[in-house]
Amino acid sequence: MGCPVDQTRNFLAAEIVLQERQLAASAAARLCDLADGPTAIGYGGARGGGKSHWLLAQMGGDDSQRVPGLKCLLLRKVGKSNMENFEDLRKRLFGRLPHEFQAHRGRLTFANGSRIIAGHFQHEKDIDDYLGLEYDVIGIEEATTLSHRKHQDIMTCCRSSKVLPSGQHWRPRIYSTTNPGGIGHAWYKAKFVMPFLRKEEKETRFVPARVGDNRFNNPEYRKVLESLTGWQKRAWCDGDWEIAAGQFFTTFRREAHVVEDFDVSRAREWFAALDYGFTHYTVVLLGCTDGDGNTFIVDEHAERLWLPERHAKGVQAMLARHGLTVERLRRFVAGADVFSRQSDGTTIAGQYGKLGIKLTCANMDRVNGWAEVLSKLGDPDAGLSPKLFIHRRCGRLVECLPALQHDPHRPEDVLKVDADEEGNGGDDAADALRYLVATKVRTVAVRKLKGV
């Protein structure tokens, strides 16, 4: 599975026997030693995959045995469940490793001075208690219960001055285990899952977990997971990261809706849509229809902290990639906010107009707009073929759609969500898609206005 010899010896000496997928995660953990290796290992997916067992085994049975005095933090939401889990796994894993366990302090210390400290948080603000402290290794259980901001905060605690017996400096690292869903679903998927799927992993490595990976699960537990329905079955049984609790676009399937290529000769009508932002992203989607009534989202322009002049150049460059100009578009729509007058009487739409991009107001009916998107997605699992396809280059849109959730106060609407301070997340790309598919050219009305 890629584990080096000395790591294997550490596990054998401790009589820790890991299964195949757990060994793959441990092999990934050893890649953190390399100067150009990862600094974060994610192990996530279905419940019952043996993730917690692996996490403590790796921290205690391998890392802590290699470096005397290593300081490890094992962090989990809610202290009581963390301590119960810690105590159960400690007895199971470290029977052959001399250690002292102080239950009241949640601290396990090995003979070489290396220690694992069980930490917890009930509320996100509890993470602040760890800021300013230093840990050589941090393990986070149920990582998607953390927001992106709090995960970044805890990352600042992962630093080290330790040295391996070989003289090489120890590279601090963060391990995380989790299931799909939770407030951190979107950032965790973007940080770990998507680089894995794209085969573009650099700072991270991700190991997908399936319930079938753990042969020690009792058959009844697997049946319980298989008996679930909806998002819970896909998330907890299948380990499907395209689903989350309350997901709005439950029929979105990457394998059905995301395409690798598009023949521009099929296009019959071109159009574009803009969702405006400054601190959050301005997103422009380029789409077209073919002779069979399918809609293709062919390209995406998405940038933040740009002024309209720079966006206009970016949009024109995007159009040029497909042999198009703004004049060739059947329509170019935008959200109503770009038509609102500012204090000096100007509008964002007016600024774009002076730059050669004439915008018209999109259909702003959210409920019917989302219904139109749902209709075009079809339902591949039920045999209803999609009529909406997205090119894989439209990265923000592909990541945004499966992360959107129902508004609990208005279930037919999508819950509005803004990007964080770093620009991660947000619903800007989805809003641009809604404008694009829900805004129709009123041919009859236009003819009447022209006196035809």
C-alpha positions in Angstrom: 0.0 0.0 0.0 3.1 2.3 -0.1 4.0 2.2 3.6 7.8 2.4 4.1 9.6 -0.4 6.0 10.1 1.5 9.3 6.5 2.5 9.4 5.4 -1.1 8.9 7.8 -2.1 11.7 6.3 0.5 14.1 2.8 -0.9 13.5 4.0 -4.5 13.9 5.9 -3.7 17.1 2.7 -2.2 18.5 0.6 -5.1 17.2 -1.5 -2.6 15.3 -3.1 -4.2 12.3 -4.5 -1.8 9.7 -6.7 -2.6 6.8 -5.9 -1.7 3.2 -7.5 1.7 3.0 -6.1 2.7 6.4 -2.6 1.7 5.2 -3.1 3.9 2.2 -3.8 6.8 4.5 -0.7 6.0 6.6 1.4 5.9 3.4 0.0 9.3 2.5 0.9 10.5 6.1 4.6 9.5 5.5 4.6 11.7 2.3 4.5 14.7 4.7 8.2 14.0 5.4 9.1 15.0 1.9 10.2 18.6 1.3 7.7 18.9 -1.5 5.1 16.6 0.1 1.7 17.3 1.5 1.0 19.0 4.8 -2.6 17.8 5.2 -4.1 14.3 4.9 -7.9 13.9 4.6 -9.7 10.6 5.1 -13.4 10.9 4.5 -16.6 9.5 3.2 -19.0 6.8 4.5 -19.6 6.1 8.1 -18.0 2.9 9.6 -15.0 3.1 7.3 -12.4 2.8 10.2 -11.3 6.5 10.0 -11.1 7.2 13.8 -9.2 3.9 14.3 -6.7 5.0 11.7 -6.2 8.5 13.0 -5.2 7.5 16.5 -3.1 4.6 15.2 -1.2 6.9 12.9 -0.6 9.6 15.5 0.3 7.2 18.4 1.6 4.1 16.7 3.8 5.7 14.1 4.4 9.5 14.5 4.8 9.5 18.3 7.2 6.6 18.1 9.5 8.2 15.6 10.1 11.5 17.4 10.7 11.8 21.2 8.6 14.6 22.7 6.2 14.9 19.8 3.1 17.0 20.8 -0.1 15.9 19.1 -3.6 17.4 19.4 -6.6 15.2 18.8 -9.6 17.6 18.3 -13.2 16.7 18.1 -16.6 18.4 18.5 -18.0 17.8 22.0 -15.6 16.7 24.7 -17.6 13.7 26.2 -17.8 11.8 22.9 -14.1 12.6 22.2 -13.0 11.1 25.6 -15.1 8.0 25.2 -13.8 7.4 21.7 -10.2 8.2 22.9 -10.5 5.8 25.8 -11.9 2.9 23.7 -9.3 3.3 21.0 -6.4 3.7 23.4 -7.2 0.3 25.0 -7.5 -1.3 21.6 -4.5 0.2 20.0 -1.8 0.8 22.6 -1.7 -2.3 24.7 1.8 -3.1 23.5 3.1 0.5 23.8 4.1 1.6 27.3 2.2 4.8 28.1 0.6 6.8 30.9 -3.0 8.0 30.5 -4.5 10.8 32.6 -8.2 10.6 31.9 -9.0 13.8 33.8 -6.6 15.8 31.7 -7.3 13.9 28.4 -3.6 13.3 28.0 -1.7 10.2 26.9 2.1 10.1 27.3 4.4 7.5 25.7 7.7 6.3 27.2 9.7 8.6 24.9 7.8 11.7 26.1 5.6 12.0 23.0 2.0 12.8 24.0 -1.5 13.0 22.5 -3.8 15.6 24.0 -7.5 15.2 23.5 -9.1 18.5 22.8 -12.7 19.4 22.0 -15.0 22.2 21.0 -18.7 22.6 21.8 -19.0 25.9 19.9 -16.7 27.3 17.2 -15.5 30.0 19.5 -13.9 27.3 21.7 -11.3 26.9 18.9 -9.9 30.2 20.1 -8.7 28.4 23.3 -6.0 26.6 21.2 -4.7 29.7 19.3 -1.2 30.6 20.3 -0.3 27.0 21.3 2.0 24.8 19.2 1.4 21.3 18.1 3.6 19.1 15.9 0.6 17.1 14.7 -3.0 18.0 14.7 -5.7 15.4 14.1 -9.3 16.7 13.6 -12.2 14.3 13.9 -15.5 15.3 12.0 -13.7 18.1 10.3 -16.8 19.3 8.4 -18.3 20.4 11.7 -15.8 23.3 11.5 -16.2 26.4 9.3 -13.5 27.3 6.9 -12.4 30.2 9.0 -12.0 28.1 12.2 -10.1 25.4 10.3 -7.7 28.1 9.1 -7.4 29.3 12.7 -6.4 25.9 14.0 -3.9 25.5 11.1 -1.9 28.4 12.6 -1.2 26.2 15.7 0.5 23.5 13.5 4.2 24.3 13.7 7.3 22.5 14.9 11.0 22.6 15.7 11.3 18.8 16.2 14.0 16.8 14.5 13.8 13.2 13.2 16.5 10.7 14.2 18.0 11.1 10.7 18.6 14.8 11.4 15.8 15.9 9.1 13.4 18.5 10.5 9.9 17.2 11.3 7.4 18.7 9.0 4.2 19.6 10.9 1.0 18.1 9.5 -2.7 18.0 10.0 -4.8 14.8 9.6 -8.6 15.0 9.3 -11.4 12.5 9.1 -15.0 13.3 8.3 -18.3 12.4 6.6 -20.0 14.5 3.9 -22.4 17.2 5.2 -22.1 19.8 7.9 -21.2 23.5 7.7 -17.7 22.6 6.5 -18.8 20.4 3.6 -18.0 22.9 0.8 -14.5 24.0 2.0 -13.5 20.4 2.8 -14.6 19.2 -0.6 -12.8 22.0 -2.3 -9.6 21.5 -0.3 -9.3 17.7 -0.3 -11.8 16.0 -2.6 -11.6 18.0 -5.8 -7.8 18.0 -6.0 -8.0 14.2 -5.5 -10.7 13.8 -8.3 -8.7 16.0 -10.6 -5.4 14.3 -9.8 -3.9 17.6 -8.9 -3.0 17.0 -5.3 -0.1 19.1 -4.0 -0.4 20.3 -0.4 -3.1 17.7 0.4 -3.8 14.0 0.0 -7.3 12.5 0.2 -8.3 8.9 0.9 -12.0 8.1 0.2 -13.7 5.9 2.8 -16.4 3.3 2.1 -18.3 1.3 4.6 -17.1 -1.8 2.8 -13.5 -0.9 3.6 -14.0 -2.1 7.2 -14.4 -5.8 7.3 -15.0 -5.6 11.1 -18.4 -3.8 10.8 -21.2 -6.1 11.9 -23.6 -6.9 9.0 -26.5 -5.3 10.8 -24.7 -1.9 10.8 -24.2 -2.0 7.1 -27.9 -2.9 6.6 -28.8 0.1 8.7 -26.8 2.4 6.4 -28.2 0.8 3.3 -31.7 1.3 4.5 -31.3 5.0 4.7 -32.9 7.2 2.0 -32.1 10.5 0.3 -29.0 12.5 1.2 -28.3 10.4 4.3 -27.8 7.2 2.3 -25.7 8.9 -0.4 -23.5 10.6 2.2 -23.3 8.1 5.1 -23.5 4.8 3.1 -22.0 5.7 -0.3 -19.6 8.5 0.9 -20.9 10.7 -1.9 -19.5 14.2 -1.7 -22.0 15.5 -4.2 -24.7 15.5 -1.6 -25.3 17.3 1.7 -28.0 17.6 4.2 -30.7 19.9 2.8 -29.2 19.8 -0.7 -31.3 21.7 -3.2 -30.0 20.2 -6.4 -30.3 16.5 -5.4 -30.4 15.4 -9.0 -27.1 16.9 -10.0 -24.6 14.2 -11.0 -21.1 15.1 -12.0 -20.9 12.1 -14.3 -24.1 13.1 -16.1 -24.0 16.9 -16.2 -20.3 17.8 -16.5 -18.8 17.3 -19.9 -15.2 17.2 -21.0 -15.6 18.8 -24.4 -18.1 20.7 -26.6 -18.4 21.0 -30.4 -19.1 24.6 -31.0 -20.6 23.8 -34.4 -23.6 22.5 -32.5 -24.5 25.9 -31.1 -27.6 27.6 -32.4 -27.9 30.5 -30.1 -25.3 32.1 -27.7 -26.1 34.0 -24.5 -24.3 35.2 -21.3 -25.2 36.1 -17.8 -23.4 38.2 -15.1 -23.7 38.1 -11.3 -21.9 41.2 -10.0 -19.6 41.4 -7.0 -16.5 43.1 -5.8 -15.4 41.6 -2.4 -17.2 38.4 -3.5 -16.9 37.1 -7.1 -18.2 38.6 -10.3 -19.2 35.6 -12.3 -20.0 35.6 -16.0 -21.3 32.4 -17.7 -21.3 31.8 -21.4 -24.0 29.4 -22.7 -25.6 28.2 -25.8 -28.4 25.9 -27.0 -28.2 23.2 -29.7 -30.8 22.0 -32.2 -32.1 19.4 -29.7 -33.0 22.0 -27.1 -30.1 21.2 -24.8 -28.4 24.1 -22.9 -24.6 24.0 -22.6 -22.7 26.2 -20.1 -19.5 26.4 -22.2 -17.2 28.8 -20.2 -16.9 30.8 -17.0 -15.2 34.1 -16.0 -14.9 34.4 -12.3 -12.8 36.9 -10.4 -13.0 39.1 -7.3 -11.6 42.5 -6.3 -11.6 43.6 -10.0 -13.1 46.8 -11.4 -15.5 46.7 -14.4 -12.7 47.7 -16.9 -10.7 44.6 -16.0 -13.7 42.3 -16.0 -14.7 43.6 -19.5 -11.4 42.6 -20.9 -11.6 39.2 -19.2 -15.2 38.6 -20.6 -14.1 39.7 -24.1 -11.1 37.3 -23.9 -13.5 34.5 -22.8 -15.8 35.2 -25.8 -12.8 35.3 -28.2 -11.8 31.8 -27.1 -14.9 30.6 -28.8 -14.8 32.9 -31.9 -17.5 35.2 -30.4 -18.0 38.9 -29.8 -20.5 40.6 -27.5 -22.6 41.5 -30.6 -23.0 37.8 -31.5 -24.8 37.1 -28.2 -28.6 36.8 -28.3 -28.7 38.3 -24.8 -26.4 39.3 -22.0 -28.3 39.6 -18.8 -27.3 40.6 -15.3 -28.8 40.8 -11.8 -31.0 43.8 -10.9 -28.3 45.3 -8.6 -26.2 46.4 -11.5 -29.0 48.7 -12.6 -29.4 50.4 -9.3 -28.3 54.0 -9.3 -25.3 54.9 -7.0 -24.9 58.1 -5.1 -23.5 59.9 -8.2 -26.4 58.7 -10.4 -24.4 56.1 -12.3 -25.0 52.4 -12.5 -22.7 49.4 -12.8 -24.6 48.5 -16.0 -23.8 51.9 -17.4 -20.1 51.4 -16.7 -20.1 48.1 -18.6 -22.1 49.7 -21.4 -19.3 52.3 -21.9 -16.9 49.3 -22.1 -18.8 47.7 -25.0 -20.9 45.3 -22.9 -24.6 46.1 -23.0 -26.5 44.4 -20.2 -30.2 43.8 -19.8 -32.0 42.9 -16.5 -32.4 39.2 -15.8 -35.5 37.5 -14.6 -35.2 37.9 -10.8 -37.9 35.4 -9.8 -35.8 33.1 -7.6 -38.3 30.3 -7.0 -39.3 29.9 -10.7 -35.7 30.4 -11.7 -34.4 27.6 -9.5 -37.3 25.4 -10.7 -36.2 26.0 -14.3 -32.6 24.9 -13.4 -34.0 21.8 -11.7 -36.2 21.0 -14.7 -33.2 21.2 -17.1 -31.0 19.0 -14.8 -33.6 16.2 -15.3 -33.2 13.2 -13.0 -30.6 10.7 -14.3 -31.3 8.2 -11.5 -35.0 8.1 -12.6 -34.2 7.9 -16.3 -35.1 11.5 -17.0 -32.3 12.7 -19.4 -30.6 16.1 -18.6 -31.1 19.1 -20.8 -28.4 21.1 -19.1 -24.7 20.4 -19.3 -21.7 22.2 -17.9 -18.2 22.1 -19.2 -15.6 21.1 -16.7 -13.8 24.4 -17.2 -16.6 26.1 -15.3 -15.0 25.2 -11.9 -16.9 27.5 -9.6 -20.3 26.5 -11.0 -19.5 22.8 -10.8 -18.5 23.2 -7.2 -21.3 25.6 -6.2 -24.4 23.7 -7.4 -24.2 20.5 -5.3 -23.3 22.6 -2.2 -26.5 24.7 -2.2 -29.2 24.0 0.3 -32.9 24.7 0.7 -33.9 27.9 2.5 -35.5 26.5 5.7 -38.0 29.4 5.7 -38.8 29.1 2.0 -38.1 25.5 0.9 -38.7 26.3 -2.8 -35.8 28.8 -2.7 -32.1 28.3 -2.4 -30.5 29.4 0.9 -28.6 32.6 0.2 -24.9 32.1 1.1 -22.0 34.5 0.7 -18.4 33.7 0.1 -16.0 33.9 3.0 -13.2 36.5 3.4 -11.0 34.4 1.1 -13.6 34.2 -1.6 -14.4 30.5 -0.9 -17.9 29.3 -1.3 -20.8 31.6 -2.1 -23.7 31.3 -4.6 -22.5 33.8 -7.3 -22.1 31.2 -10.0 -25.5 29.6 -9.3 -27.2 33.0 -9.5 -25.5 33.6 -12.9 -26.8 30.2 -14.0 -30.3 31.1 -12.8 -30.3 34.4 -14.8 -29.0 32.6 -17.8 -31.6 29.8 -18.1 -34.6 31.6 -16.6 -34.4 34.8 -18.7 -36.2 34.4 -22.1 -36.3 36.7 -25.0 -39.9 37.9 -25.4 -40.1 37.7 -29.2 -43.7 38.7 -29.5 -43.4 41.7 -27.2 -40.2 42.9 -29.0 -42.0 42.7 -32.4 -44.9 44.8 -31.0 -42.5 47.4 -29.7 -40.9 47.6 -33.1 -44.3 47.9 -34.8 -44.1 44.6 -36.6 
